[in-house]
Structure formats: structure tokens, C-alpha cells
Amino acid sequence: VDIEGGKLKPALLGTSQDLLVGQSCFAIGNPYGYEHTLTAGVLS
């Protein structure tokens, strides 16, 4: 696949001090060797 890139911006990383209840959150990782894993949720 050969495509031209758009004007993508990197995701900014924050700290847990900036989070509020009800905000969306995402976790990116490699649990149990599964590559490219993204989990989404809501802070409670």
C-alpha cells in the first residue's frame, strides 16, 4: 500500500493529575503478547 500522509498530529500524553471522572480514557499496550492493542473506557 502506497499512500501519502495527511496532516496527522501525535497524541499528547498527560498525567493522571489532569483526569476528571467521566472523561474518556485509552490504554495502549501489548498484553499477553497481543500486538497493537487499544482499550477504551470512561473514568469512574
Residue frames as qw, qx, qy, qz and C-alpha x, y, z in Angstrom:
[[0.000, 0.892, 0.453, 0.000, 0.00, 0.00, 0.00],
 [0.433, 0.031, 0.030, 0.900, 1.47, 3.33, -1.02],
 [0.073, -0.873, -0.460, -0.147, -0.38, 6.40, 0.30],
 [0.248, 0.494, -0.191, 0.811, 0.56, 9.95, 1.05],
 [0.332, -0.387, -0.664, 0.547, 0.35, 11.03, 4.67],
 [0.094, -0.842, -0.366, -0.385, -2.04, 13.71, 5.79],
 [0.025, 0.613, -0.352, 0.707, -1.58, 16.32, 8.45],
 [0.768, -0.414, -0.489, 0.008, -1.59, 13.92, 11.39],
 [0.143, -0.737, 0.407, -0.521, -0.70, 15.10, 14.87],
 [0.436, 0.077, -0.849, 0.288, 0.82, 12.86, 17.54],
 [0.589, -0.655, -0.443, -0.168, -1.28, 12.00, 20.59],
 [0.006, -0.658, 0.429, -0.618, -0.32, 14.09, 23.59],
 [0.624, -0.227, -0.708, 0.240, 0.46, 12.19, 26.76],
 [0.312, -0.726, 0.065, -0.610, -0.85, 13.61, 30.02],
 [0.129, 0.204, -0.821, 0.517, -0.68, 12.83, 33.70],
 [0.323, -0.462, -0.826, -0.016, -3.28, 11.25, 35.95],
 [0.147, -0.395, -0.406, 0.811, -3.49, 14.55, 37.86],
 [0.183, 0.163, -0.265, -0.933, -5.29, 16.12, 34.89],
 [0.242, -0.234, -0.873, -0.352, -8.07, 13.49, 34.68],
 [0.429, -0.076, 0.300, -0.849, -11.70, 14.02, 35.72],
 [0.406, 0.194, 0.869, -0.207, -14.47, 11.50, 36.42],
 [0.578, 0.646, 0.389, -0.312, -16.49, 10.85, 33.26],
 [0.213, 0.742, -0.465, -0.434, -13.65, 11.53, 30.83],
 [0.943, 0.312, -0.100, -0.049, -12.81, 9.07, 28.09],
 [0.336, -0.706, 0.609, 0.128, -9.53, 7.26, 28.51],
 [0.862, 0.422, -0.264, -0.096, -7.45, 4.94, 26.37],
 [0.594, -0.567, 0.559, 0.115, -4.77, 2.37, 27.17],
 [0.715, 0.585, -0.362, -0.126, -2.33, 1.18, 24.52],
 [0.469, -0.583, 0.659, -0.081, -0.25, -1.89, 25.19],
 [0.541, 0.346, -0.740, -0.199, 0.84, -5.42, 24.47],
 [0.643, -0.342, 0.515, -0.452, -0.97, -7.68, 26.97],
 [0.829, -0.034, 0.555, -0.065, -0.12, -11.38, 26.82],
 [0.423, -0.183, 0.662, 0.591, 1.85, -10.80, 23.62],
 [0.393, 0.712, 0.570, 0.120, -1.12, -9.48, 21.60],
 [0.370, -0.071, 0.162, 0.912, 0.32, -6.72, 19.46],
 [0.075, -0.215, -0.291, -0.929, -1.28, -3.34, 18.73],
 [0.274, -0.547, -0.787, 0.077, -3.92, -3.46, 21.49],
 [0.082, -0.268, 0.080, -0.957, -6.10, -0.43, 22.32],
 [0.241, -0.512, -0.807, 0.169, -8.66, -0.39, 25.11],
 [0.097, -0.422, -0.078, -0.898, -11.15, 2.45, 25.60],
 [0.366, -0.500, -0.750, 0.231, -13.17, 3.32, 28.67],
 [0.180, -0.793, -0.118, -0.569, -14.67, 6.01, 30.88],
 [0.243, 0.252, -0.642, 0.682, -13.06, 7.15, 34.12],
 [0.580, -0.602, -0.455, -0.307, -15.09, 6.38, 37.21]]
